[in-house]
């Protein structure tokens, strides 16, 4: 048999095998999706709208860490310096900078 024809036959066999596996995978996905209840989009949207409330867990902790006076805004330079740090303080400073940008 010609080597090219042999390779073509092997490719055809691989394609047939893959198409059978894809059909089985589709059937598995259908079975799994019937048993899983996905939340309504309205619930997901309502949860997404409250991400700021969820992000601020300890109000005033960034101010305390940066030793900024109460009743005044934390200076932008202090926030930017703290944002470069890692850990909770850096994350809180980055969030504060993001929230500050929403005011404009």
VENMO-V254435 format. One record per residue. N is the residue number from 1. RES is the residue in one small letter. PHI is phi in radians with two decimals (NA if undefined). OMEGA is omega in whole degrees, -180 to 180 (none if undefined). D_LAST is the distance of its C-alpha to the last C-alpha in Angstrom with 2 decimals. Layout:
<<N & RES & PHI & OMEGA & D_LAST> <N & RES & PHI & OMEGA & D_LAST>>
This chain:
<<1 & x & NA & -180 & 75.22> <2 & x & -1.13 & -178 & 73.03> <3 & x & -1.06 & 180 & 70.25> <4 & x & -1.19 & 178 & 67.62> <5 & x & -1.12 & 178 & 68.70> <6 & x & -1.09 & 178 & 68.58> <7 & x & -1.14 & 178 & 64.96> <8 & x & -1.10 & 178 & 64.06> <9 & x & -1.10 & 178 & 65.71> <10 & x & -1.13 & 178 & 63.81> <11 & x & -1.12 & 178 & 60.50> <12 & x & -1.07 & 179 & 61.45> <13 & x & -1.08 & 178 & 62.33> <14 & x & -1.10 & 180 & 58.97> <15 & x & -1.12 & 178 & 57.09> <16 & x & -1.09 & 179 & 59.14> <17 & x & -1.12 & 179 & 58.47> <18 & x & -1.11 & -180 & 54.72> <19 & x & -1.16 & 176 & 54.65> <20 & x & -1.14 & 179 & 56.59> <21 & x & -1.14 & 178 & 54.18> <22 & x & -1.14 & 178 & 51.20> <23 & x & -1.09 & 178 & 52.93> <24 & x & -1.11 & 179 & 53.51> <25 & x & -1.10 & 178 & 49.87> <26 & x & -1.09 & 179 & 48.76> <27 & x & -1.13 & 179 & 51.18> <28 & x & -1.11 & 179 & 49.87> <29 & x & -1.08 & 179 & 46.26> <30 & x & -1.07 & -179 & 47.44> <31 & x & -1.14 & -180 & 49.30> <32 & x & -1.16 & -178 & 46.45> <33 & x & -1.21 & 176 & 43.88> <34 & x & -1.22 & -176 & 46.26> <35 & x & -1.57 & -178 & 46.32> <36 & x & -1.83 & 176 & 42.59> <37 & x & -1.68 & 178 & 40.43> <38 & x & -1.63 & -180 & 36.85> <39 & x & -1.18 & 178 & 34.23> <40 & x & -1.09 & 179 & 32.98> <41 & x & -1.13 & 180 & 29.78> <42 & x & -1.10 & 179 & 28.51> <43 & x & -1.15 & 180 & 28.98> <44 & x & -1.10 & 180 & 27.21> <45 & x & -1.15 & 179 & 24.17> <46 & x & -1.12 & 179 & 24.07> <47 & x & -1.19 & 180 & 24.33> <48 & x & -1.16 & -178 & 21.53> <49 & x & -1.24 & -177 & 19.12> <50 & x & -1.86 & -177 & 19.90> <51 & x & -1.20 & -180 & 19.35> <52 & x & -1.20 & 179 & 16.96> <53 & x & -1.07 & 180 & 19.69> <54 & x & -1.29 & -176 & 22.24> <55 & x & -1.30 & -178 & 20.52> <56 & x & -1.61 & -177 & 20.38> <57 & x & -1.64 & -178 & 24.10> <58 & x & -2.13 & -177 & 24.66> <59 & x & -1.13 & 178 & 22.13> <60 & x & 1.57 & -177 & 22.23> <61 & x & -1.21 & 178 & 24.13> <62 & x & -1.17 & 179 & 21.67> <63 & x & -1.04 & -180 & 21.59> <64 & x & -1.16 & -179 & 25.38> <65 & x & -1.13 & -178 & 25.85> <66 & x & -1.49 & 179 & 23.81> <67 & x & 0.97 & 177 & 25.52> <68 & x & -1.69 & -177 & 22.47> <69 & x & -1.26 & 178 & 23.11> <70 & x & -1.23 & 177 & 22.25> <71 & x & 1.53 & 178 & 20.02> <72 & x & -2.08 & 177 & 18.01> <73 & x & -1.19 & 175 & 15.10> <74 & x & -1.28 & -179 & 16.63> <75 & x & -1.01 & -178 & 16.49> <76 & x & -1.03 & -179 & 14.62> <77 & x & -1.08 & 178 & 18.07> <78 & x & -1.14 & 179 & 19.69> <79 & x & -1.12 & -179 & 17.31> <80 & x & -1.14 & 178 & 17.83> <81 & x & -1.16 & 180 & 21.54> <82 & x & -1.22 & -179 & 21.82> <83 & x & -1.14 & 180 & 20.04> <84 & x & -1.33 & 179 & 22.93> <85 & x & -1.36 & 177 & 25.43> <86 & x & -1.62 & 174 & 26.83> <87 & x & 1.30 & -176 & 27.52> <88 & x & -1.12 & -177 & 25.67> <89 & x & -1.08 & 178 & 23.99> <90 & x & -1.10 & 180 & 22.54> <91 & x & -1.13 & 179 & 21.37> <92 & x & -1.15 & 180 & 19.76> <93 & x & -1.17 & 178 & 18.00> <94 & x & -1.11 & 177 & 16.72> <95 & x & -1.13 & 179 & 15.48> <96 & x & -1.08 & 177 & 13.77> <97 & x & -1.12 & 179 & 11.98> <98 & x & -1.13 & -180 & 11.04> <99 & x & -1.16 & 178 & 9.90> <100 & x & -1.10 & -180 & 7.85> <101 & x & -1.22 & 179 & 5.96> <102 & x & -1.25 & -176 & 5.54> <103 & x & -1.15 & -174 & 3.80> <104 & x & -1.30 & none & 0.00>>
